[in-house]
Each structure stands twice: as C-alpha cells, then as structure tokens.
Amino acid sequence: MSKELIIDATSGDINIALLEDKKLVELTKEKSNLRFSVGDIYLGKVKKLMPGLNAAFVDVGFEKDAFLHYLDLGPQFRSLHKYLDFCFSRKGRPPSFQRFKRERDIDKDGKIVDVVNAGQMVMVQIAKEPISTKGPRLTSEISIAGRNLVLIPFSEKVSVSQKISSSEERNRLRTLVNSIKPTNYGIIVRTVAEKRKVKDLDIELKGLVRKWESAFEACKGVKPPFLFISELNRTSTILRDIMNVSFNSIHVNNETILRELKEYISTIAPEKERIVKSYTGNIPIFEHFGIEKQIKSSFGKTVSFKAGAYLIIEHTEALHVIDVNSGNRSKNVSDQETNAFETNYAAAEEIARQLRLRDMGGIIVIDFIDMKTSDHKQQITERMRKVMENDRAKHSILPLSKFGIMQITRQRVRPEMNINTTEKCPTCLGTGEISPSILFVDKIENQISSILQKHKHKNLTLKVHSYVAAFVTKGLFSLRYRWRQKYKCNIRVMAISSYDFLEYHIYDKNGEEILS
C-alpha cells in the first residue's frame, strides 16, 4: 500500500491530507494559532477539588478549567510533585533527575483530596483537546513521544509494542533499551522501532531525556499557567506517527514548511528525505491531487460507496449512528441474503475510512443490513476488525447483535472533523432573490474590462467553476477567444471544482488576486 501526504499551507491554517492508494483516509486542519494540542505539558494551578467526582479542575490557561481525574494522576504523582517543588524552591540548576529518590506510589483506589490541594501547582499533560463546551482533559502521568520511543519520567518499566509480532524481536528490543535506559525513566518501544539498531535508539533516547531535563532549567520563576513542553506541530506529529517504508511521497506548497519537514525527516529517517517534494503548480494543490473532489463526496450526511449502496451518518451529543443501505444495488441481485452480505462487506471498509477521515470518537453504532446466517455475521465482524487495523486511535469492536447492530468505541482526543459540503444556491447565492443568470458571463467580462482600463495587464487568469469554465472555453470562437481579441490580453481560464457554481476570481501573472 502506497501512502502520500499532501500539505496545503495558507496564511491562516495548514490542511493535511493522507492518501492510501490515492484514496483520502485522513484529513486534518490545523489553525496557525491552535492551542492545547494533545501531548503539550503545562504547569497548571488547581482551582477546585471535586470529591464527588474524585477529580480536580485545573487552570492551564483555557477559558474553561481543565479536568484531572484521580486515576489520571499516575502512580508516581508524589515524586513528580516533590521534584517540581525542589526545582522551584532551590536556586541554581535543578537537582539531578537520575539521582532523585522517588516517593512511594499513590494508592490506586485512593481519593484525590489525599494527594492534591486547592491552589497547588501541578504538572499536567493534555490528553484530550477542548471538545464542545468541555475544557481539556488532563493527565499527570507524563510521557514524551519520539519516533521510536516514548519516555516516561519517574518509572523504571520497559515495555515493547505488542504489534511487533516476533517474540525474538521484542526480547531483543527490551534488552537493548534496558542497557541504555537511565535511572528514573521508563520506556515504551513503539512499533516502528522494529529492527532498529541500538545506536539509533540511544541517540533518540538521549534527545528525549535532554528535552525533559532542560525544560526545568528554562522554567525558573514562572507562574502557572505555563506551557512547559510543547508537542510538535500537527504536521510533524503526523509524520512521526505514520511514516513508514510504504510512505513514498510528501507534497507541500510552502517553502518554510518544506525546510522544516526536510530537517525533521533528516533526523529520524535520513534515507527518506528525498520523498519531500515542493509543489509549485498554478492549480491549488488539493485540486491537483483530486482531494477536493474526494472531500465533497466523503463528508455530509449521505456517503455513497459501491454500486448504488450508501451510508447515512448521523451525529448526536452522546454517540454517532451509521445506517447501511443497499440502495439501487438490491435490484441487481436476486438473493436477498447475498445482497445484504456483499453490501455489508463493502460497507465495512468505507465505515473504517469514515471513522478515520472524520476522526469520529466515542460510541459508534452501526446498523448493518439484516443477515440470517451466523457465518455471514461473523465474517462482517472479522472484516470490520481487519479494515480497522490501520487506525491509530484505540478502539474496541463488539460482534453483531441479533438485530444486526454493531457497537464500536473509538478514542476521542480532539473535536470531530466536520466539513459542510453543501453550496450556495447557484441562482440566488443564498439571498433568496434571483438575478438573471444569463448575465453572469457579462458580469465577468465587465470586470475584466474594468481591470484592463485601470491596469495594462498582458496576462490574466480567470478561475471559475468547472461548468462555467467549459461554457467559456467551448467552441473554436469561444468567449475566451473573443475576450482575447477584444481586449488584446491573454486570458487563461482555470476550472476549480471546489468553487461555488457562480463564484469567480481574477489573478494577474504573479498569481495575485485582482480586486475590483
């Protein structure tokens, strides 16, 4: 399976699309001013204890206080708090982390009022971004993720990803990491570390340790809320988590991000640096790679997937509901059981794609078409588990019930991706009033004429909807040809399918939009 990453960077945000075999499977939109990314570590202040919830609300700078449950404190919460106090109470360099004597673990069945006080400064990590009206979800069990390893301060445990199938390889990695692991640190070995040499792991481990320990030197005298360690931006985080041998190209339309990506990749996988490519085409990058069309067809309430079959996707505050429908496909198959099975089998793959694409989390209820044979039901359950193997979010899948209902829980760490695929009415543009559509091309020509009267441009680019572009350029003596002859200007017409039907923009030879 080939993987491509397409990055569309504008002044306001960064849009990242992941393609698997040319099919859009993940889409993220990162605002340039985004705050509270999952993985960020903050120094916060406990605002209020809630004994009934066995939790605390912590101020980390968000408009609503963040939520910290007792079970998310981590067993070494006392050690972390003690070391933090030492760093802020002593002058000069922080005490040696590796010589620090740890406190005993907190009771896993204890109460938050026994270990946390109102007004106390605590170190916390964002576990979930703010969603809806809720503030961020926090944890005090700190972890710092790298490409191959995850560093866990105040722990001694070494664990290896169970996704590495070979027991010999898991034992090899565990032995290697134990030989290079500093005192007072635990390590999780990630799946991508398979077959890595000890030199590579040692270099990364030292970098993670340096990142953690140097942060204490930089926070002298600060007051909460304070960003202690920032997670990588979303672009680099996606690269770190998903890049593997099948990741064969990254296309980006921004030179600054291009340099950052090359620098980052050169540190984690120098042999893959050549896959980062600059996109300089005139057509928008998402348009060029067919992503805009996939976005239009993949979001919304109804999603078609095979031979007339479609999904209905509904969202509520508590859960998501997906209904599988055979549509016109049922007319082509005489056996109802076979039709139901084949439709459900194809639907499983599209559902798995939709969960990743929209980043749907929480409880998902799927209403498959009813099937009578238990063997078919079992195959659908196995198919669902198979197609969700590539989903990085933690998830759990229950077998089909006797009513054809499947329940899935999927980790939710950030708001669901929701894109409105509807467009303005092509005749009224949302006003409810109709203007003569036959005059639309006259409107375009009038603006071209106005522009050329003010500025003597020799080249213009007109970007319009695909249908309008076809109308303007059709025939030997097309409208475009007549405009060229009339205004003595080379007018290029570019079709942009993501535009509203009657939307248009005019650009000069430098690609700058000309406003009338």
Secondary structure per residue as TSV (DSSP state, phi and psi in degrees):
chain	resnum	aa	ss	phi	psi
A	1	M	-	360.0	125.8
A	2	S	-	-88.9	147.0
A	3	K	E	-127.3	136.6
A	4	E	E	-129.6	142.2
A	5	L	E	-115.4	123.9
A	6	I	E	-114.2	123.3
A	7	I	E	-118.3	119.1
A	8	D	E	-109.2	105.0
A	9	A	E	-103.4	124.4
A	10	T	-	-120.5	179.8
A	11	S	S	-66.6	-26.9
A	12	G	S	-96.7	-32.1
A	13	D	E	-156.6	174.7
A	14	I	E	-124.9	122.0
A	15	N	E	-103.9	129.0
A	16	I	E	-123.3	123.7
A	17	A	E	-118.2	131.3
A	18	L	E	-106.3	123.4
A	19	L	E	-109.8	134.0
A	20	E	E	-117.6	116.6
A	21	D	T	51.7	46.5
A	22	K	T	70.1	4.9
A	23	K	E	-105.4	130.6
A	24	L	E	-69.1	120.7
A	25	V	E	-120.1	-22.7
A	26	E	E	-142.3	141.0
A	27	L	E	-140.9	124.4
A	28	T	E	-127.0	144.9
A	29	K	E	-123.7	112.6
A	30	E	E	-108.5	118.5
A	31	K	E	-72.7	145.7
A	32	S	T	-65.5	-23.1
A	33	N	T	-106.8	25.2
A	34	L	-	-62.7	135.6
A	35	R	-	-119.2	162.4
A	36	F	-	61.8	54.9
A	37	S	-	-76.1	145.6
A	38	V	T	-58.7	130.1
A	39	G	T	105.5	-18.1
A	40	D	-	-64.5	140.7
A	41	I	E	-110.9	128.7
A	42	Y	E	-122.4	152.1
A	43	L	E	-94.1	115.2
A	44	G	E	-117.0	173.0
A	45	K	E	-124.4	128.2
A	46	V	E	-69.4	119.4
A	47	K	E	-93.0	-37.3
A	48	K	E	-156.6	137.4
A	49	L	E	-97.0	140.8
A	50	M	E	-122.8	85.2
A	51	P	T	-57.4	-34.6
A	52	G	T	-63.8	-32.4
A	53	L	T	-93.5	-8.1
A	54	N	T	54.8	47.4
A	55	A	E	-148.3	172.1
A	56	A	E	-134.4	153.4
A	57	F	E	-104.4	130.2
A	58	V	E	-121.7	136.0
A	59	D	E	-86.3	114.1
A	60	V	S	-119.6	16.3
A	61	G	S	100.9	-3.0
A	62	F	S	-84.7	159.0
A	63	E	S	-62.4	-29.1
A	64	K	S	-113.3	139.6
A	65	D	-	-61.5	145.2
A	66	A	E	-82.7	157.6
A	67	F	E	-104.4	127.4
A	68	L	E	-128.4	110.2
A	69	H	E	-86.8	153.6
A	70	Y	G	-56.7	-39.9
A	71	L	G	-67.4	-14.5
A	72	D	G	-97.7	5.3
A	73	L	S	-70.2	-32.2
A	74	G	-	88.1	145.9
A	75	P	T	-62.3	-27.5
A	76	Q	T	-100.3	31.0
A	77	F	H	-60.5	-40.4
A	78	R	H	-62.9	-40.2
A	79	S	H	-63.9	-43.4
A	80	L	H	-62.9	-44.3
A	81	H	H	-66.8	-39.5
A	82	K	H	-64.0	-44.0
A	83	Y	H	-65.6	-37.7
A	84	L	H	-63.1	-42.1
A	85	D	H	-63.0	-41.8
A	86	F	H	-59.0	-44.2
A	87	C	H	-64.7	-35.5
A	88	F	H	-88.6	-20.5
A	89	S	H	-92.2	-22.9
A	90	R	S	-98.4	147.6
A	91	K	S	-87.3	158.7
A	92	G	S	82.6	-155.7
A	93	R	S	-69.6	148.8
A	94	P	-	-62.6	153.8
A	95	P	-	-62.5	154.7
A	96	S	-	-59.1	123.9
A	97	F	S	-68.7	-39.6
A	98	Q	T	-75.9	-17.1
A	99	R	T	-97.7	-3.0
A	100	F	-	-67.9	133.9
A	101	K	-	-87.4	120.7
A	102	R	-	-76.2	152.4
A	103	E	-	-84.2	167.6
A	104	R	-	-70.3	154.6
A	105	D	-	-64.8	149.5
A	106	I	-	-75.6	156.6
A	107	D	-	-68.9	125.0
A	108	K	T	-65.2	-19.9
A	109	D	T	-108.2	22.0
A	110	G	-	-80.1	-172.5
A	111	K	-	-115.3	145.0
A	112	I	G	-66.2	-29.2
A	113	V	G	-68.4	-15.2
A	114	D	G	-83.1	-18.1
A	115	V	T	-125.7	-13.2
A	116	V	-	-127.9	140.7
A	117	N	-	-119.6	149.1
A	118	A	T	-62.6	137.0
A	119	G	T	88.0	-6.8
A	120	Q	-	-73.3	142.8
A	121	M	E	-83.9	132.2
A	122	V	E	-132.4	150.2
A	123	M	E	-97.3	126.5
A	124	V	E	-136.0	160.7
A	125	Q	E	-126.5	139.6
A	126	I	E	-70.2	118.8
A	127	A	E	-97.8	-31.8
A	128	K	E	-140.1	137.8
A	129	E	-	-70.5	161.7
A	130	P	-	-57.1	130.0
A	131	I	B	-127.4	127.1
A	132	S	T	57.7	-123.8
A	133	T	T	-93.7	2.8
A	134	K	B	-93.0	145.5
A	135	G	-	-76.9	-178.4
A	136	P	-	-64.2	153.6
A	137	R	E	-98.9	134.4
A	138	L	E	-115.0	161.6
A	139	T	E	-141.6	148.7
A	140	S	S	-105.0	5.3
A	141	E	S	-89.0	87.5
A	142	I	-	-69.7	137.6
A	143	S	-	-141.0	140.9
A	144	I	E	-120.8	113.0
A	145	A	E	-88.6	138.0
A	146	G	-	-120.0	-170.4
A	147	R	S	-66.1	-47.8
A	148	N	S	-108.7	-23.2
A	149	L	E	-129.9	155.6
A	150	V	E	-121.8	123.3
A	151	L	E	-92.0	130.9
A	152	I	E	-123.5	101.3
A	153	P	E	-62.1	151.5
A	154	F	T	61.9	38.9
A	155	S	-	-142.7	159.6
A	156	E	-	-122.8	0.5
A	157	K	-	-80.5	138.8
A	158	V	E	-116.3	121.9
A	159	S	E	-127.8	150.8
A	160	V	E	-120.5	139.2
A	161	S	-	-53.6	130.8
A	162	Q	T	-72.7	-10.5
A	163	K	T	-74.6	-12.4
A	164	I	-	-79.6	108.7
A	165	S	-	-70.2	-32.1
A	166	S	-	-79.3	120.8
A	167	S	H	-65.7	-32.9
A	168	E	H	-64.6	-41.9
A	169	E	H	-67.2	-38.7
A	170	R	H	-63.1	-42.6
A	171	N	H	-65.3	-38.6
A	172	R	H	-62.4	-46.6
A	173	L	H	-65.1	-40.1
A	174	R	H	-62.9	-41.6
A	175	T	H	-65.4	-44.0
A	176	L	H	-61.4	-46.6
A	177	V	H	-67.4	-38.1
A	178	N	H	-61.6	-30.6
A	179	S	H	-76.2	-21.7
A	180	I	H	-113.5	-3.4
A	181	K	-	-75.0	128.0
A	182	P	-	-73.0	162.5
A	183	T	T	-66.3	147.5
A	184	N	T	72.5	18.4
A	185	Y	E	-129.4	138.4
A	186	G	E	-105.6	159.0
A	187	I	E	-135.4	136.6
A	188	I	E	-110.1	125.0
A	189	V	E	-92.0	121.4
A	190	R	-	-82.1	164.4
A	191	T	G	-59.4	-36.7
A	192	V	G	-69.8	-8.9
A	193	A	G	-78.2	-4.6
A	194	E	T	-55.0	129.2
A	195	K	T	69.2	12.0
A	196	R	-	-75.2	148.3
A	197	K	-	-82.7	156.8
A	198	V	H	-63.4	-31.0
A	199	K	H	-61.7	-44.8
A	200	D	H	-63.2	-43.1
A	201	L	H	-66.9	-38.0
A	202	D	H	-66.2	-42.8
A	203	I	H	-62.0	-44.1
A	204	E	H	-66.8	-41.9
A	205	L	H	-61.5	-44.0
A	206	K	H	-63.6	-35.9
A	207	G	H	-64.9	-41.2
A	208	L	H	-67.0	-41.8
A	209	V	H	-63.0	-43.0
A	210	R	H	-63.0	-39.6
A	211	K	H	-61.9	-42.1
A	212	W	H	-69.5	-51.1
A	213	E	H	-73.3	-34.2
A	214	S	H	-70.6	-23.4
A	215	A	H	-64.2	-30.9
A	216	F	H	-70.1	-31.1
A	217	E	H	-70.4	-27.2
A	218	A	T	-89.8	-5.7
A	219	C	T	-108.7	16.2
A	220	K	T	-61.2	128.2
A	221	G	T	80.3	0.4
A	222	V	-	-77.1	159.3
A	223	K	-	-121.2	142.0
A	224	P	S	-69.9	151.0
A	225	P	S	-79.2	140.0
A	226	F	E	-145.8	132.6
A	227	L	E	-76.4	109.9
A	228	F	E	-81.1	-54.1
A	229	I	E	-137.0	126.9
A	230	S	-	-91.6	136.0
A	231	E	-	-67.7	159.9
A	232	L	-	-57.3	155.5
A	233	N	-	-64.4	165.3
A	234	R	H	-58.3	-36.0
A	235	T	H	-61.1	-51.1
A	236	S	H	-69.0	-32.6
A	237	T	H	-63.7	-43.9
A	238	I	H	-62.7	-43.1
A	239	L	H	-59.4	-46.7
A	240	R	H	-60.5	-38.3
A	241	D	H	-85.8	-28.5
A	242	I	H	-116.4	-10.3
A	243	M	-	-71.0	129.1
A	244	N	-	-148.3	-169.8
A	245	V	T	-63.7	-23.7
A	246	S	T	-87.3	-3.9
A	247	F	E	-79.7	101.8
A	248	N	E	-107.0	-6.7
A	249	S	E	-162.9	146.0
A	250	I	E	-131.3	122.3
A	251	H	E	-113.3	130.1
A	252	V	E	-138.9	143.9
A	253	N	S	-106.6	21.2
A	254	N	-	-133.5	124.5
A	255	E	H	-67.1	-35.9
A	256	T	H	-64.2	-47.9
A	257	I	H	-66.1	-34.9
A	258	L	H	-57.5	-47.0
A	259	R	H	-64.7	-41.9
A	260	E	H	-61.2	-42.8
A	261	L	H	-65.0	-42.8
A	262	K	H	-64.3	-40.1
A	263	E	H	-64.1	-43.0
A	264	Y	H	-65.8	-46.3
A	265	I	H	-66.1	-33.8
A	266	S	H	-63.9	-23.7
A	267	T	H	-86.3	-28.3
A	268	I	H	-103.4	-28.0
A	269	A	-	-157.8	78.1
A	270	P	G	-54.7	-32.9
A	271	E	G	-68.5	-14.1
A	272	K	G	-100.7	4.7
A	273	E	G	-61.0	-31.4
A	274	R	G	-69.0	-14.8
A	275	I	G	-76.1	-14.3
A	276	V	E	-81.9	120.9
A	277	K	E	-127.5	141.8
A	278	S	E	-85.7	134.0
A	279	Y	-	-104.1	122.9
A	280	T	-	-124.9	14.0
A	281	G	-	-66.2	160.5
A	282	N	S	-76.1	-32.0
A	283	I	S	-74.5	136.5
A	284	P	-	-50.2	142.1
A	285	I	H	-60.3	-39.8
A	286	F	H	-67.9	-33.3
A	287	E	H	-68.3	-43.0
A	288	H	H	-60.3	-40.3
A	289	F	T	-92.6	9.6
A	290	G	T	73.6	18.9
A	291	I	H	-78.6	-38.0
A	292	E	H	-57.8	-43.3
A	293	K	H	-63.8	-40.1
A	294	Q	H	-66.5	-36.2
A	295	I	H	-63.4	-45.5
A	296	K	H	-60.1	-36.9
A	297	S	H	-87.6	-14.6
A	298	S	H	-102.6	-18.8
A	299	F	S	-105.9	166.7
A	300	G	S	107.9	177.6
A	301	K	S	-72.3	-37.7
A	302	T	E	-111.2	130.2
A	303	V	E	-129.2	116.9
A	304	S	E	-82.5	147.1
A	305	F	E	-137.6	-27.7
A	306	K	E	-165.4	122.9
A	307	A	T	47.3	44.4
A	308	G	T	92.1	-13.0
A	309	A	E	-74.9	153.6
A	310	Y	E	-154.0	163.3
A	311	L	E	-110.5	145.4
A	312	I	E	-111.0	121.5
A	313	I	E	-115.8	119.4
A	314	E	E	-118.5	145.9
A	315	H	E	-122.7	134.7
A	316	T	-	-126.9	174.4
A	317	E	S	-64.9	-32.9
A	318	A	S	-92.4	-32.9
A	319	L	E	-160.2	173.9
A	320	H	E	-113.7	142.5
A	321	V	E	-122.9	130.2
A	322	I	E	-122.9	124.5
A	323	D	E	-110.5	128.9
A	324	V	E	-96.0	128.6
A	325	N	E	-127.5	138.7
A	326	S	-	-79.7	-23.6
A	327	G	G	58.7	-135.9
A	328	N	G	-71.7	-14.2
A	329	R	G	-62.5	-31.3
A	330	S	G	-62.7	-21.0
A	331	K	G	-75.3	-18.6
A	332	N	G	-94.8	-5.7
A	333	V	-	-125.6	128.4
A	334	S	S	-80.7	-32.7
A	335	D	-	-88.9	115.7
A	336	Q	H	-64.1	-39.7
A	337	E	H	-63.7	-44.1
A	338	T	H	-63.6	-41.9
A	339	N	H	-61.3	-44.9
A	340	A	H	-63.0	-44.8
A	341	F	H	-64.4	-47.4
A	342	E	H	-65.0	-39.0
A	343	T	H	-66.4	-45.3
A	344	N	H	-63.0	-38.1
A	345	Y	H	-63.8	-43.4
A	346	A	H	-71.0	-34.1
A	347	A	H	-65.7	-32.8
A	348	A	H	-57.6	-44.1
A	349	E	H	-65.4	-42.0
A	350	E	H	-68.2	-36.4
A	351	I	H	-63.9	-44.7
A	352	A	H	-59.4	-40.1
A	353	R	H	-65.2	-42.3
A	354	Q	H	-64.7	-37.9
A	355	L	H	-61.5	-42.4
A	356	R	H	-72.0	-43.6
A	357	L	H	-63.7	-45.2
A	358	R	H	-88.9	-7.8
A	359	D	T	53.6	48.1
A	360	M	-	-73.7	132.1
A	361	G	-	-130.9	174.6
A	362	G	E	86.0	-138.7
A	363	I	E	-97.6	128.0
A	364	I	E	-118.9	125.0
A	365	V	E	-111.0	124.7
A	366	I	E	-114.7	124.0
A	367	D	E	-99.3	92.9
A	368	F	-	-75.6	160.1
A	369	I	-	-65.7	137.2
A	370	D	-	-58.6	134.1
A	371	M	-	-127.1	145.7
A	372	K	-	-92.1	-36.0
A	373	T	-	-84.2	136.1
A	374	S	H	-66.3	-29.8
A	375	D	H	-64.2	-41.5
A	376	H	H	-64.3	-41.0
A	377	K	H	-62.6	-42.0
A	378	Q	H	-64.2	-40.0
A	379	Q	H	-64.3	-36.9
A	380	I	H	-67.1	-41.0
A	381	T	H	-62.0	-45.5
A	382	E	H	-64.6	-37.8
A	383	R	H	-64.3	-41.5
A	384	M	H	-62.5	-42.3
A	385	R	H	-66.5	-36.2
A	386	K	H	-66.4	-48.1
A	387	V	H	-73.8	-14.2
A	388	M	T	-97.1	6.9
A	389	E	T	-62.5	-32.1
A	390	N	T	-83.1	-1.8
A	391	D	-	-78.1	117.9
A	392	R	-	-73.4	-22.7
A	393	A	S	-71.1	139.9
A	394	K	-	-64.1	136.7
A	395	H	E	-150.9	159.9
A	396	S	E	-136.7	134.7
A	397	I	E	-120.4	125.0
A	398	L	-	-94.8	149.4
A	399	P	-	-62.9	161.1
A	400	L	-	-61.3	137.0
A	401	S	-	-80.9	174.6
A	402	K	T	-67.6	-14.5
A	403	F	T	-93.6	5.7
A	404	G	S	79.1	22.4
A	405	I	E	-101.2	131.5
A	406	M	E	-115.2	137.1
A	407	Q	E	-112.9	133.3
A	408	I	E	-129.7	136.7
A	409	T	E	-110.4	135.2
A	410	R	E	-134.8	136.3
A	411	Q	-	-57.2	133.1
A	412	R	-	-120.5	114.2
A	413	V	-	-118.2	-10.6
A	414	R	S	-149.5	164.0
A	415	P	-	-58.2	147.0
A	416	E	-	-64.0	141.9
A	417	M	-	-74.2	121.7
A	418	N	-	-135.1	115.5
A	419	I	-	-118.1	128.6
A	420	N	-	-80.4	115.9
A	421	T	-	-95.8	-0.9
A	422	T	-	-76.5	155.1
A	423	E	-	-121.2	162.2
A	424	K	-	-64.9	150.0
A	425	C	-	-56.9	127.7
A	426	P	T	-68.0	-12.2
A	427	T	T	-101.5	-37.1
A	428	C	T	-108.3	-8.3
A	429	L	T	53.9	33.3
A	430	G	T	85.8	0.0
A	431	T	S	-89.3	-20.7
A	432	G	S	85.5	-2.0
A	433	E	-	-114.1	138.8
A	434	I	-	-99.1	129.2
A	435	S	-	-107.2	157.4
A	436	P	-	-63.1	108.3
A	437	S	G	-66.2	-21.5
A	438	I	G	-66.6	-18.0
A	439	L	G	-91.2	3.7
A	440	F	H	-61.7	-48.2
A	441	V	H	-66.2	-29.4
A	442	D	H	-65.2	-36.0
A	443	K	H	-63.3	-41.2
A	444	I	H	-65.1	-45.6
A	445	E	H	-62.3	-39.7
A	446	N	H	-61.4	-38.4
A	447	Q	H	-70.6	-39.3
A	448	I	H	-59.8	-44.7
A	449	S	H	-61.1	-43.0
A	450	S	H	-62.9	-41.7
A	451	I	H	-63.8	-43.9
A	452	L	H	-73.5	-21.4
A	453	Q	H	-72.6	-34.2
A	454	K	H	-82.4	-38.3
A	455	H	S	-134.3	135.6
A	456	K	-	-86.2	69.5
A	457	H	-	-76.0	140.8
A	458	K	S	-96.4	-20.1
A	459	N	E	-138.3	131.5
A	460	L	E	-132.1	150.2
A	461	T	E	-119.7	124.6
A	462	L	E	-105.9	118.7
A	463	K	E	-105.2	123.6
A	464	V	E	-140.9	172.1
A	465	H	-	-61.9	151.9
A	466	S	H	-55.3	-41.2
A	467	Y	H	-65.9	-41.6
A	468	V	H	-66.8	-39.7
A	469	A	H	-59.9	-41.3
A	470	A	H	-64.1	-38.4
A	471	F	H	-67.6	-41.2
A	472	V	H	-70.5	-29.1
A	473	T	H	-104.8	0.8
A	474	K	-	-72.8	144.9
A	475	G	S	84.8	162.2
A	476	L	T	-66.7	-43.4
A	477	F	T	-105.1	65.0
A	478	S	-	-71.6	171.6
A	479	L	H	-59.7	-40.7
A	480	R	H	-59.7	-43.3
A	481	Y	H	-62.4	-43.1
A	482	R	H	-67.8	-36.8
A	483	W	H	-64.3	-41.3
A	484	R	H	-59.1	-46.6
A	485	Q	H	-67.6	-39.4
A	486	K	H	-71.0	-42.1
A	487	Y	H	-103.9	1.5
A	488	K	T	52.4	45.8
A	489	C	-	-139.3	137.2
A	490	N	E	-77.8	111.7
A	491	I	E	-110.0	116.2
A	492	R	E	-98.6	133.2
A	493	V	E	-108.1	125.1
A	494	M	E	-118.8	128.3
A	495	A	E	-86.8	126.1
A	496	I	-	-123.7	105.6
A	497	S	T	-70.5	-19.1
A	498	S	T	-79.7	-9.4
A	499	Y	S	-71.3	153.3
A	500	D	-	-62.9	160.7
A	501	F	T	-57.1	-42.7
A	502	L	T	-108.9	27.7
A	503	E	-	-90.9	141.4
A	504	Y	E	-152.0	154.0
A	505	H	E	-143.4	147.3
A	506	I	E	-119.6	133.9
A	507	Y	E	-125.6	152.0
A	508	D	-	-86.4	-175.2
A	509	K	T	-66.7	-19.1
A	510	N	T	-90.8	2.2
A	511	G	S	82.7	11.3
A	512	E	-	-89.5	132.5
A	513	E	B	-69.9	137.7
A	514	I	-	-100.9	117.0
A	515	L	-	-98.6	135.2
A	516	S	-	-79.4	360.0
